[in-house]
C-alpha cells in the first residue's frame, strides 16, 4: 500500500526533516502515527498524499507515484487535514461535486455518517463550528471509499460523544483492502481503535509494528512495590510500568506509556520487537 525508501526531504532554508527514511504500511490496518511536535508527522502525510515532493528517494502509494498526482491515484486516497477549509455551501450541494472524482463513492454511507454525527445536509459548511466542519469532512472521507484514508488530528474539536462515534465509524469501514493512517497526540481517544503503531522521532521511524506484537513482547500493568520495570510512570492510578512479557501474559496496551518508553529507550525496545 505505502512504500517509502531512502526518503530525503527538507523545507527551503530549514533543517532537513527526513534523511534516508524507510517505511512500509499495508492494507488491513488502522495505523496510529505518533511523534512529538515537529517530528514530521504532517509532513509525512503530505508526502504520501503527493502534496509535497521528496528531494531524493522513492515513495509508492497504491501502486502509484504520489508526486505525479495522476487522477487514478488521487481517486484512491483521501486526506483530512487538521485545519479544515470548506466552501460556504450546503453538504447536499457540495458532495455531488466531489463524488464524481471517487468511483467507489457511497452516498448511503455518507448520510449514515452524517446522521450519526448529527451533521445537517442543509447547513452551510462555511458557517459550521470547527467540530461540525470536521465531522462533515470525516463523513465525506469515509464515504469516498478510498484504499488509503489519512487523517491529521481527527479528534481535535470533537466532543466526547463525537469521539466515540468517530471510533465506531472508522472501525465499521475498516477492511483488508483499506489502509487508515491517523496522526494524533490524543492517544487516549484512539487506543481502542488503532491496531498498529508508527512512532517517528528525529527523522527516524523508531517503531512500525502491530499492537498485537507489542503486547506479545511487553506487559503493561500496575507495578508492585520494589519491582523493576523497563519503563514506569507515576500517575493517579499508582505506578504503572512496562515489563518484558516472559510468561505470555495478556495485557492491554497503554499507548501513552509505550510512546514515552520508546522515546526514553528506543534501542532496547527496537531490539526486543525485532
MIDOSE-1310 file (N, C-alpha, C; in nm, 2 decimals, decimal comma, always signed):
residues 274
xxxx	+0,08/-0,12/+0,00/+0,00/+0,00/+0,00/+0,09/+0,13/+0,00; +0,18/+0,14/+0,10/+0,27/+0,25/+0,11/+0,41/+0,20/+0,13; +0,50/+0,24/+0,03/+0,64/+0,20/+0,04/+0,73/+0,33/+0,02; +0,81/+0,35/+0,12/+0,90/+0,47/+0,12/+1,04/+0,41/+0,14
xxxx	+1,13/+0,46/+0,05/+1,27/+0,41/+0,05/+1,36/+0,52/+0,04; +1,45/+0,53/+0,14/+1,56/+0,63/+0,13/+1,51/+0,78/+0,11; +1,41/+0,81/+0,18/+1,34/+0,94/+0,15/+1,42/+1,06/+0,22; +1,45/+1,16/+0,14/+1,51/+1,28/+0,19/+1,41/+1,39/+0,17
xxxx	+1,39/+1,48/+0,27/+1,30/+1,59/+0,25/+1,34/+1,70/+0,35; +1,33/+1,82/+0,30/+1,35/+1,94/+0,39/+1,28/+2,06/+0,32; +1,24/+2,15/+0,41/+1,18/+2,28/+0,36/+1,30/+2,38/+0,33; +1,27/+2,46/+0,24/+1,37/+2,56/+0,20/+1,42/+2,64/+0,32
xxxx	+1,55/+2,66/+0,33/+1,62/+2,74/+0,43/+1,60/+2,68/+0,57; +1,55/+2,56/+0,58/+1,53/+2,50/+0,71/+1,61/+2,37/+0,72; +1,61/+2,31/+0,84/+1,68/+2,18/+0,85/+1,61/+2,07/+0,78; +1,69/+1,97/+0,75/+1,63/+1,86/+0,68/+1,53/+1,78/+0,77
xxxx	+1,41/+1,76/+0,72/+1,31/+1,69/+0,80/+1,33/+1,54/+0,81; +1,36/+1,48/+0,69/+1,38/+1,34/+0,68/+1,51/+1,32/+0,60; +1,58/+1,22/+0,64/+1,71/+1,18/+0,58/+1,72/+1,02/+0,58; +1,70/+0,97/+0,46/+1,71/+0,82/+0,44/+1,60/+0,75/+0,51
xxxx	+1,48/+0,81/+0,51/+1,36/+0,74/+0,58/+1,31/+0,62/+0,50; +1,28/+0,52/+0,57/+1,22/+0,40/+0,51/+1,10/+0,36/+0,59; +0,99/+0,32/+0,52/+0,86/+0,29/+0,58/+0,78/+0,21/+0,49; +0,71/+0,11/+0,55/+0,62/+0,02/+0,47/+0,49/+0,00/+0,55
xxxx	+0,38/+0,04/+0,49/+0,25/+0,02/+0,55/+0,16/-0,06/+0,46; +0,08/-0,15/+0,52/+0,00/-0,24/+0,44/-0,15/-0,22/+0,46; -0,23/-0,27/+0,38/-0,38/-0,26/+0,40/-0,42/-0,35/+0,51; -0,54/-0,33/+0,56/-0,59/-0,41/+0,67/-0,56/-0,36/+0,80
xxxx	-0,50/-0,24/+0,81/-0,46/-0,19/+0,94/-0,51/-0,05/+0,96; -0,54/-0,01/+1,09/-0,56/+0,13/+1,13/-0,43/+0,17/+1,20; -0,35/+0,25/+1,14/-0,22/+0,29/+1,20/-0,24/+0,42/+1,28; -0,17/+0,42/+1,39/-0,16/+0,54/+1,47/-0,02/+0,60/+1,44
xxxx	-0,01/+0,72/+1,39/+0,12/+0,78/+1,36/+0,15/+0,88/+1,48; +0,25/+0,84/+1,56/+0,28/+0,92/+1,68/+0,41/+0,98/+1,67; +0,43/+1,10/+1,74/+0,56/+1,17/+1,74/+0,54/+1,30/+1,82; +0,65/+1,35/+1,86/+0,64/+1,48/+1,93/+0,61/+1,59/+1,83
xxxx	+0,58/+1,71/+1,88/+0,56/+1,83/+1,79/+0,68/+1,85/+1,71; +0,66/+1,87/+1,58/+0,78/+1,90/+1,50/+0,85/+1,77/+1,45; +0,80/+1,65/+1,48/+0,87/+1,53/+1,44/+0,85/+1,50/+1,29; +0,75/+1,56/+1,23/+0,74/+1,54/+1,08/+0,61/+1,46/+1,05
xxxx	+0,52/+1,45/+1,14/+0,40/+1,36/+1,11/+0,32/+1,42/+0,99; +0,28/+1,55/+1,00/+0,20/+1,61/+0,90/+0,28/+1,61/+0,77; +0,41/+1,64/+0,77/+0,49/+1,64/+0,65/+0,49/+1,51/+0,59; +0,50/+1,40/+0,66/+0,50/+1,27/+0,61/+0,37/+1,24/+0,54
xxxx	+0,25/+1,28/+0,60/+0,12/+1,25/+0,54/+0,11/+1,33/+0,41; +0,16/+1,45/+0,40/+0,16/+1,53/+0,28/+0,25/+1,47/+0,17; +0,36/+1,41/+0,21/+0,45/+1,35/+0,11/+0,38/+1,22/+0,05; +0,31/+1,15/+0,14/+0,24/+1,03/+0,10/+0,12/+1,07/+0,00
xxxx	+0,06/+1,18/+0,03/-0,05/+1,22/-0,05/-0,02/+1,30/-0,17; +0,11/+1,33/-0,20/+0,15/+1,40/-0,31/+0,14/+1,55/-0,30; +0,12/+1,60/-0,18/+0,11/+1,74/-0,16/+0,25/+1,81/-0,14; +0,35/+1,73/-0,11/+0,49/+1,77/-0,10/+0,57/+1,67/-0,18
xxxx	+0,68/+1,71/-0,23/+0,76/+1,62/-0,32/+0,90/+1,60/-0,25; +0,94/+1,47/-0,25/+1,07/+1,44/-0,19/+1,19/+1,50/-0,27; +1,29/+1,53/-0,19/+1,42/+1,57/-0,26/+1,49/+1,46/-0,32; +1,49/+1,34/-0,25/+1,55/+1,22/-0,30/+1,47/+1,10/-0,25
xxxx	+1,49/+0,99/-0,31/+1,43/+0,87/-0,26/+1,30/+0,84/-0,34; +1,23/+0,73/-0,29/+1,12/+0,68/-0,36/+1,00/+0,67/-0,27; +0,88/+0,71/-0,32/+0,75/+0,69/-0,25/+0,66/+0,62/-0,35; +0,60/+0,51/-0,31/+0,50/+0,45/-0,39/+0,38/+0,42/-0,30
xxxx	+0,26/+0,47/-0,35/+0,14/+0,46/-0,27/+0,03/+0,41/-0,36; -0,04/+0,30/-0,32/-0,15/+0,24/-0,40/-0,10/+0,22/-0,55; +0,02/+0,16/-0,56/+0,08/+0,13/-0,69/+0,10/+0,25/-0,78; +0,12/+0,37/-0,72/+0,14/+0,49/-0,80/+0,25/+0,58/-0,73
xxxx	+0,30/+0,67/-0,81/+0,40/+0,77/-0,76/+0,32/+0,90/-0,72; +0,31/+0,93/-0,59/+0,23/+1,04/-0,55/+0,26/+1,18/-0,61; +0,39/+1,21/-0,64/+0,43/+1,34/-0,69/+0,37/+1,36/-0,83; +0,34/+1,25/-0,90/+0,28/+1,27/-1,04/+0,14/+1,31/-1,03
xxxx	+0,07/+1,28/-0,92/-0,07/+1,33/-0,90/-0,16/+1,29/-1,01; -0,15/+1,17/-1,05/-0,24/+1,12/-1,16/-0,38/+1,10/-1,10; -0,48/+1,12/-1,19/-0,62/+1,11/-1,14/-0,65/+0,98/-1,08; -0,60/+0,87/-1,13/-0,62/+0,74/-1,08/-0,57/+0,72/-0,94
xxxx	-0,46/+0,79/-0,91/-0,40/+0,79/-0,77/-0,49/+0,88/-0,68; -0,52/+1,00/-0,72/-0,60/+1,09/-0,64/-0,73/+1,04/-0,60; -0,79/+0,95/-0,69/-0,92/+0,89/-0,66/-0,91/+0,78/-0,56; -0,79/+0,74/-0,53/-0,77/+0,63/-0,44/-0,72/+0,67/-0,30
xxxx	-0,71/+0,80/-0,27/-0,67/+0,85/-0,14/-0,76/+0,96/-0,10; -0,77/+0,98/+0,04/-0,84/+1,09/+0,09/-0,77/+1,14/+0,21; -0,74/+1,27/+0,22/-0,66/+1,33/+0,33/-0,75/+1,43/+0,41; -0,76/+1,41/+0,54/-0,83/+1,50/+0,62/-0,73/+1,58/+0,70
xxxx	-0,70/+1,71/+0,67/-0,60/+1,78/+0,75/-0,66/+1,83/+0,88; -0,57/+1,88/+0,96/-0,61/+1,93/+1,09/-0,69/+2,06/+1,08; -0,63/+2,15/+0,99/-0,70/+2,27/+0,97/-0,79/+2,25/+0,84; -0,92/+2,28/+0,86/-1,01/+2,25/+0,76/-1,07/+2,38/+0,70
xxxx	-1,07/+2,38/+0,56/-1,13/+2,49/+0,49/-1,23/+2,44/+0,39; -1,36/+2,47/+0,42/-1,46/+2,42/+0,33/-1,54/+2,53/+0,27; -1,60/+2,52/+0,15/-1,67/+2,63/+0,09/-1,80/+2,65/+0,17; -1,85/+2,77/+0,15/-1,98/+2,81/+0,22/-2,10/+2,76/+0,14
xxxx	-2,10/+2,62/+0,13/-2,21/+2,55/+0,06/-2,27/+2,45/+0,15; -2,39/+2,41/+0,12/-2,46/+2,31/+0,19/-2,40/+2,17/+0,15; -2,39/+2,08/+0,24/-2,34/+1,95/+0,21/-2,41/+1,88/+0,09; -2,54/+1,90/+0,09/-2,62/+1,84/-0,02/-2,59/+1,89/-0,16
xxxx	-2,53/+2,01/-0,16/-2,48/+2,07/-0,29/-2,34/+2,04/-0,31; -2,26/+2,02/-0,21/-2,12/+2,00/-0,22/-2,08/+1,86/-0,26; -2,14/+1,76/-0,20/-2,09/+1,63/-0,22/-2,11/+1,58/-0,36; -2,22/+1,62/-0,44/-2,23/+1,58/-0,58/-2,11/+1,63/-0,66
xxxx	-2,05/+1,74/-0,62/-1,93/+1,79/-0,69/-1,81/+1,71/-0,67; -1,80/+1,65/-0,55/-1,68/+1,57/-0,50/-1,69/+1,43/-0,55; -1,81/+1,37/-0,54/-1,82/+1,23/-0,56/-1,78/+1,18/-0,70; -1,79/+1,27/-0,80/-1,76/+1,23/-0,93/-1,61/+1,19/-0,95
xxxx	-1,53/+1,24/-0,85/-1,38/+1,21/-0,86/-1,35/+1,08/-0,79; -1,45/+1,02/-0,72/-1,42/+0,90/-0,64/-1,52/+0,79/-0,69; -1,47/+0,69/-0,77/-1,56/+0,59/-0,84/-1,63/+0,51/-0,74; -1,58/+0,49/-0,61/-1,64/+0,40/-0,52/-1,73/+0,48/-0,41
xxxx	-1,76/+0,60/-0,44/-1,83/+0,68/-0,35/-1,96/+0,62/-0,31; -1,99/+0,62/-0,18/-2,11/+0,56/-0,13/-2,20/+0,66/-0,06; -2,31/+0,71/-0,14/-2,39/+0,81/-0,09/-2,47/+0,77/+0,04; -2,51/+0,64/+0,04/-2,58/+0,59/+0,16/-2,49/+0,60/+0,29
xxxx	-2,36/+0,56/+0,27/-2,27/+0,57/+0,38/-2,24/+0,71/+0,42; -2,24/+0,81/+0,33/-2,23/+0,95/+0,36/-2,34/+0,99/+0,46; -2,46/+0,97/+0,42/-2,57/+1,01/+0,50/-2,58/+0,94/+0,63; -2,54/+0,81/+0,63/-2,53/+0,74/+0,76/-2,44/+0,80/+0,85
xxxx	-2,32/+0,84/+0,80/-2,22/+0,90/+0,89/-2,26/+1,04/+0,94; -2,33/+1,11/+0,85/-2,38/+1,25/+0,89/-2,49/+1,23/+0,99; -2,57/+1,13/+0,98/-2,68/+1,11/+1,08/-2,62/+1,08/+1,21; -2,52/+0,99/+1,22/-2,45/+0,96/+1,34/-2,38/+1,08/+1,41
xxxx	-2,32/+1,16/+1,32/-2,25/+1,28/+1,37/-2,34/+1,40/+1,39; -2,47/+1,38/+1,35/-2,57/+1,49/+1,37/-2,52/+1,62/+1,29; -2,48/+1,59/+1,16/-2,45/+1,69/+1,07/-2,56/+1,71/+0,97; -2,61/+1,83/+0,96/-2,73/+1,85/+0,86/-2,68/+1,87/+0,72
xxxx	-2,74/+1,81/+0,63/-2,71/+1,83/+0,49/-2,75/+1,97/+0,44; -2,83/+2,04/+0,52/-2,88/+2,17/+0,47/-2,81/+2,29/+0,53; -2,72/+2,26/+0,63/-2,64/+2,37/+0,69/-2,52/+2,41/+0,60; -2,49/+2,53/+0,59/-2,38/+2,58/+0,51/-2,25/+2,54/+0,59
xxxx	-2,16/+2,47/+0,52/-2,04/+2,43/+0,59/-1,95/+2,54/+0,64; -1,94/+2,65/+0,56/-1,86/+2,76/+0,60/-1,90/+2,83/+0,73; -2,03/+2,80/+0,77/-2,08/+2,87/+0,89/-2,09/+2,77/+1,00; -2,04/+2,65/+0,98/-2,04/+2,55/+1,09/-1,93/+2,57/+1,19
xxxx	-1,94/+2,52/+1,31/-1,83/+2,53/+1,41/-1,72/+2,44/+1,36; -1,60/+2,45/+1,42/-1,49/+2,37/+1,38/-1,52/+2,22/+1,39; -1,58/+2,19/+1,50/-1,61/+2,04/+1,52/-1,71/+1,99/+1,42; -1,81/+2,07/+1,38/-1,91/+2,03/+1,28/-1,84/+2,02/+1,15
xxxx	-1,76/+2,11/+1,11/-1,69/+2,10/+0,98/-1,60/+1,98/+0,98; -1,54/+1,95/+1,09/-1,45/+1,83/+1,09/-1,54/+1,70/+1,07; -1,65/+1,70/+1,14/-1,74/+1,58/+1,12/-1,79/+1,57/+0,98; -1,82/+1,68/+0,92/-1,87/+1,68/+0,78/-1,76/+1,62/+0,69
xxxx	-1,64/+1,66/+0,71/-1,53/+1,62/+0,62/-1,50/+1,47/+0,65; -1,50/+1,43/+0,78/-1,48/+1,29/+0,81/-1,59/+1,20/+0,74; -1,71/+1,25/+0,75/-1,82/+1,17/+0,68/-1,79/+1,16/+0,53; -1,75/+1,27/+0,47/-1,72/+1,26/+0,33/-1,60/+1,17/+0,30
xxxx	-1,50/+1,18/+0,38/-1,38/+1,09/+0,36/-1,42/+0,94/+0,37; -1,50/+0,91/+0,47/-1,54/+0,77/+0,48/-1,62/+0,72/+0,36; -1,71/+0,81/+0,31/-1,80/+0,78/+0,20/-1,72/+0,76/+0,07; -1,61/+0,82/+0,06/-1,53/+0,82/-0,07/-1,47/+0,68/-0,09
xxxx	-1,47/+0,59/+0,01/-1,43/+0,45/+0,00/-1,29/+0,44/-0,07; -1,20/+0,52/-0,04/-1,06/+0,51/-0,10/-0,98/+0,40/-0,03; -0,88/+0,35/-0,10/-0,79/+0,25/-0,04/-0,71/+0,31/+0,07; -0,68/+0,43/+0,06/-0,60/+0,50/+0,17/-0,68/+0,62/+0,22
xxxx	-0,70/+0,62/+0,36/-0,76/+0,73/+0,43/-0,66/+0,78/+0,53; -0,62/+0,91/+0,52/-0,53/+0,97/+0,61/-0,59/+1,08/+0,68; -0,57/+1,09/+0,81/-0,63/+1,19/+0,90/-0,53/+1,25/+0,99; -0,53/+1,38/+1,00/-0,43/+1,45/+1,08/-0,51/+1,51/+1,20
xxxx	-0,49/+1,46/+1,32/-0,56/+1,50/+1,44/-0,71/+1,51/+1,43; -0,77/+1,40/+1,38/-0,92/+1,40/+1,35/-1,01/+1,42/+1,47; -0,96/+1,39/+1,60/-1,05/+1,41/+1,71/-1,04/+1,55/+1,78; -0,94/+1,63/+1,73/-0,94/+1,77/+1,78/-1,07/+1,84/+1,74
xxxx	-1,13/+1,90/+1,83/-1,26/+1,97/+1,81/-1,38/+1,89/+1,82; -1,37/+1,76/+1,85/-1,48/+1,67/+1,87/-1,51/+1,67/+2,02; -1,64/+1,67/+2,05/-1,68/+1,65/+2,19/-1,68/+1,50/+2,22; -1,70/+1,46/+2,35/-1,68/+1,33/+2,39/-1,77/+1,23/+2,32
xxxx	-1,90/+1,26/+2,30/-1,99/+1,16/+2,22/-1,94/+1,15/+2,08; -1,89/+1,26/+2,02/-1,85/+1,25/+1,88/-1,72/+1,17/+1,86; -1,63/+1,17/+1,96/-1,51/+1,09/+1,96/-1,55/+0,94/+1,96; -1,65/+0,90/+2,04/-1,70/+0,77/+2,04/-1,76/+0,73/+1,91
xxxx	-1,84/+0,82/+1,85/-1,90/+0,79/+1,72/-1,79/+0,78/+1,61; -1,69/+0,86/+1,62/-1,58/+0,85/+1,53/-1,51/+0,71/+1,53; -1,49/+0,66/+1,65/-1,42/+0,53/+1,66/-1,51/+0,42/+1,60; -1,64/+0,43/+1,63/-1,73/+0,33/+1,58/-1,73/+0,33/+1,42
xxxx	-1,74/+0,45/+1,37/-1,75/+0,47/+1,22/-1,62/+0,42/+1,15; -1,51/+0,46/+1,20/-1,38/+0,41/+1,14/-1,37/+0,26/+1,15; -1,40/+0,20/+1,27/-1,39/+0,06/+1,28/-1,49/-0,01/+1,19; -1,60/+0,05/+1,16/-1,70/-0,02/+1,07/-1,66/-0,02/+0,93
xxxx	-1,58/+0,07/+0,88/-1,54/+0,08/+0,74/-1,40/+0,02/+0,72; -1,33/-0,03/+0,82/-1,20/-0,09/+0,81/-1,22/-0,22/+0,73; -1,12/-0,25/+0,65/-1,12/-0,37/+0,57/-0,98/-0,41/+0,53; -0,96/-0,53/+0,48/-0,83/-0,58/+0,44/-0,78/-0,50/+0,32
xxxx	-0,87/-0,44/+0,24/-0,82/-0,36/+0,12/-0,79/-0,21/+0,16; -0,83/-0,17/+0,28/-0,81/-0,03/+0,31/-0,70/-0,01/+0,42; -0,63/+0,10/+0,40/-0,53/+0,14/+0,50/-0,57/+0,27/+0,55; -0,58/+0,28/+0,69/-0,61/+0,41/+0,75/-0,49/+0,45/+0,84
xxxx	-0,45/+0,58/+0,82/-0,34/+0,63/+0,89/-0,39/+0,75/+0,97; -0,37/+0,75/+1,10/-0,42/+0,86/+1,18/-0,31/+0,92/+1,26; -0,27/+1,04/+1,23/-0,17/+1,12/+1,31/-0,24/+1,18/+1,43; -0,19/+1,16/+1,55/-0,26/+1,21/+1,67/-0,16/+1,23/+1,78
xxxx	-0,20/+1,33/+1,87/-0,15/+1,34/+2,00/-0,24/+1,29/+2,11; -0,37/+1,27/+2,06/-0,48/+1,23/+2,16/-0,48/+1,07/+2,16; -0,38/+1,01/+2,22/-0,37/+0,87/+2,21/-0,48/+0,80/+2,30; -0,53/+0,87/+2,40/-0,64/+0,81/+2,48/-0,77/+0,80/+2,40
xxxx	-0,78/+0,89/+2,31/-0,91/+0,89/+2,23/-0,91/+0,77/+2,13; -0,79/+0,72/+2,09/-0,79/+0,63/+1,98/-0,72/+0,49/+2,01; -0,68/+0,47/+2,14/-0,61/+0,35/+2,16/-0,69/+0,22/+2,15; -0,82/+0,23/+2,16/-0,91/+0,12/+2,14/-0,94/+0,10/+1,99
xxxx	-0,90/+0,19/+1,90/-0,93/+0,18/+1,76/-0,80/+0,14/+1,68; -0,69/+0,19/+1,71/-0,56/+0,17/+1,64/-0,52/+0,03/+1,66; -0,48/-0,04/+1,56/-0,42/-0,18/+1,57/-0,28/-0,19/+1,53; -0,22/-0,08/+1,49/-0,07/-0,08/+1,45/-0,02/+0,06/+1,48
xxxx	+0,11/+0,07/+1,52/+0,17/+0,19/+1,56/+0,30/+0,23/+1,47; +0,31/+0,35/+1,44/+0,43/+0,41/+1,38/+0,47/+0,52/+1,46; +0,59/+0,51/+1,52/+0,64/+0,62/+1,60/+0,76/+0,68/+1,54; +0,76/+0,81/+1,52/+0,86/+0,89/+1,45/+0,93/+0,99/+1,54
xxxx	+1,06/+0,99/+1,53/+1,14/+1,08/+1,62/+1,27/+1,12/+1,55; +1,30/+1,25/+1,54/+1,43/+1,29/+1,49/+1,45/+1,23/+1,35; +1,35/+1,24/+1,27/+1,36/+1,19/+1,13/+1,38/+1,04/+1,11; +1,35/+0,97/+1,22/+1,37/+0,82/+1,21/+1,23/+0,76/+1,25
xxxx	+1,21/+0,64/+1,19/+1,10/+0,56/+1,24/+1,15/+0,47/+1,35; +1,11/+0,49/+1,47/+1,15/+0,41/+1,58/+1,08/+0,28/+1,60; +0,95/+0,29/+1,56/+0,86/+0,17/+1,58/+0,77/+0,17/+1,46; +0,75/+0,05/+1,40/+0,64/+0,02/+1,30/+0,60/-0,12/+1,32
xxxx	+0,50/-0,14/+1,40/+0,46/-0,27/+1,43/+0,31/-0,27/+1,48; +0,26/-0,39/+1,50/+0,12/-0,40/+1,54/+0,10/-0,40/+1,69; -0,01/-0,36/+1,73/-0,04/-0,37/+1,88/-0,03/-0,51/+1,93; -0,07/-0,61/+1,86/-0,06/-0,75/+1,90/+0,09/-0,78/+1,93
xxxx	+0,18/-0,74/+1,84/+0,32/-0,77/+1,86/+0,38/-0,70/+1,98; +0,33/-0,58/+2,01/+0,38/-0,51/+2,12/+0,34/-0,58/+2,25; +0,21/-0,62/+2,26/+0,16/-0,69/+2,38/+0,21/-0,83/+2,39; +0,26/-0,89/+2,28/+0,32/-1,02/+2,29/+0,46/-1,01/+2,36
xxxx	+0,52/-0,89/+2,34/+0,66/-0,87/+2,39/+0,66/-0,80/+2,53; +0,56/-0,72/+2,56/+0,56/-0,64/+2,68/+0,43/-0,65/+2,75; +0,43/-0,64/+2,88/+0,32/-0,64/+2,97/+0,30/-0,50/+3,03; +0,18/-0,45/+3,03/+0,15/-0,31/+3,08/+0,06/-0,33/+3,20
xxxx	+0,11/-0,29/+3,32/+0,03/-0,31/+3,44/+0,08/-0,22/+3,56; +0,01/-0,23/+3,66/+0,05/-0,15/+3,78/+0,17/-0,23/+3,85; +0,27/-0,15/+3,88/+0,39/-0,22/+3,94/+0,38/-0,24/+4,09; +0,43/-0,35/+4,13/+0,44/-0,38/+4,27/+0,55/-0,31/+4,34
xxxx	+0,55/-0,29/+4,47/+0,65/-0,22/+4,54/+0,79/-0,28/+4,52; +0,88/-0,21/+4,48/+1,02/-0,26/+4,46/+1,04/-0,33/+4,33; +0,94/-0,34/+4,25/+0,95/-0,41/+4,12/+1,02/-0,32/+4,02; +1,11/-0,38/+3,94/+1,18/-0,31/+3,84/+1,11/-0,32/+3,70
xxxx	+1,10/-0,21/+3,63/+1,03/-0,21/+3,50/+1,13/-0,15/+3,40; +1,10/-0,19/+3,27/+1,18/-0,13/+3,16/+1,15/+0,02/+3,16; +1,02/+0,05/+3,18/+0,98/+0,19/+3,19/+0,86/+0,20/+3,28; +0,85/+0,30/+3,36/+0,74/+0,32/+3,45/+0,71/+0,47/+3,47
xxxx	+0,59/+0,50/+3,50/+0,55/+0,64/+3,53/+0,45/+0,64/+3,65; +0,46/+0,74/+3,73/+0,37/+0,76/+3,84/+0,24/+0,83/+3,79; +0,13/+0,79/+3,83/+0,00/+0,85/+3,79/-0,09/+0,84/+3,91; -0,21/+0,90/+3,89/-0,32/+0,89/+3,99/-0,36/+0,74/+4,02
xxxx	-0,33/+0,66/+3,92/-0,36/+0,52/+3,94/-0,26/+0,44/+4,02; -0,14/+0,51/+4,04/-0,03/+0,44/+4,11/+0,09/+0,44/+4,01; +0,18/+0,35/+4,03/+0,30/+0,34/+3,94/+0,27/+0,23/+3,84; +0,26/+0,28/+3,71/+0,23/+0,19/+3,60/+0,35/+0,17/+3,52
xxxx	+0,38/+0,05/+3,47/+0,50/+0,02/+3,40/+0,49/-0,08/+3,29; +0,60/-0,09/+3,22/+0,61/-0,18/+3,11/+0,72/-0,28/+3,13; +0,69/-0,41/+3,13/+0,80/-0,51/+3,16/+0,80/-0,61/+3,05; +0,91/-0,68/+3,03/+0,91/-0,79/+2,93/+0,80/-0,90/+2,96
xxxx	+0,74/-0,94/+2,85/+0,63/-1,05/+2,87/+0,70/-1,18/+2,86; +0,75/-1,23/+2,97/+0,82/-1,36/+2,98/+0,73/-1,47/+3,00; +0,61/-1,45/+3,06/+0,51/-1,55/+3,09/+0,39/-1,56/+3,00; +0,40/-1,49/+2,88/+0,29/-1,48/+2,78/+0,16/-1,44/+2,85
xxxx	+0,17/-1,33/+2,93/+0,06/-1,27/+2,99/-0,02/-1,19/+2,89; -0,15/-1,18/+2,92/-0,24/-1,09/+2,84/-0,24/-0,95/+2,91; -0,23/-0,84/+2,84/-0,25/-0,71/+2,89/-0,29/-0,62/+2,78; -0,35/-0,51/+2,82/-0,39/-0,40/+2,73/-0,28/-0,30/+2,71
xxxx	-0,25/-0,27/+2,58/-0,15/-0,17/+2,55/-0,19/-0,03/+2,61; -0,10/+0,02/+2,69/-0,10/+0,16/+2,73/-0,02/+0,24/+2,63; -0,09/+0,30/+2,54/-0,02/+0,36/+2,43/+0,06/+0,48/+2,47; +0,01/+0,56/+2,56/+0,09/+0,68/+2,61/+0,22/+0,63/+2,68
xxxx	+0,20/+0,53/+2,76/+0,32/+0,48/+2,83/+0,42/+0,42/+2,74; +0,37/+0,34/+2,64/+0,46/+0,28/+2,54/+0,53/+0,39/+2,46; +0,46/+0,49/+2,42/+0,52/+0,60/+2,34/+0,64/+0,67/+2,42; +0,61/+0,70/+2,55/+0,71/+0,76/+2,63/+0,83/+0,67/+2,65
xxxx	+0,80/+0,54/+2,66/+0,91/+0,44/+2,68/+1,00/+0,43/+2,55; +0,94/+0,44/+2,44/+1,01/+0,43/+2,31/+1,10/+0,55/+2,30; +1,06/+0,67/+2,34/+1,14/+0,79/+2,33/+1,26/+0,78/+2,43; +1,23/+0,71/+2,55/+1,33/+0,70/+2,65/+1,43/+0,59/+2,63
xxxx	+1,39/+0,48/+2,57/+1,47/+0,36/+2,55/+1,45/+0,31/+2,41; +1,48/+0,39/+2,30/+1,45/+0,34/+2,17/+1,53/+0,21/+2,13; +1,65/+0,21/+2,16/+1,74/+0,10/+2,12/+1,69/-0,03/+2,18; +1,66/-0,03/+2,31/+1,62/-0,15/+2,38/+1,49/-0,21/+2,33
xxxx	+1,39/-0,12/+2,31/+1,26/-0,16/+2,26/+1,27/-0,21/+2,12; +1,35/-0,14/+2,03/+1,37/-0,18/+1,89/+1,43/-0,32/+1,89; +1,52/-0,35/+1,98/+1,59/-0,48/+1,98/+1,49/-0,59/+2,02; +1,40/-0,57/+2,12/+1,31/-0,67/+2,16/+1,20/-0,69/+2,05
xx	+1,15/-0,59/+1,98/+1,05/-0,60/+1,88/+1,10/-0,67/+1,76; +1,23/-0,66/+1,73/+1,29/-0,73/+1,61/+1,31/-0,87/+1,64
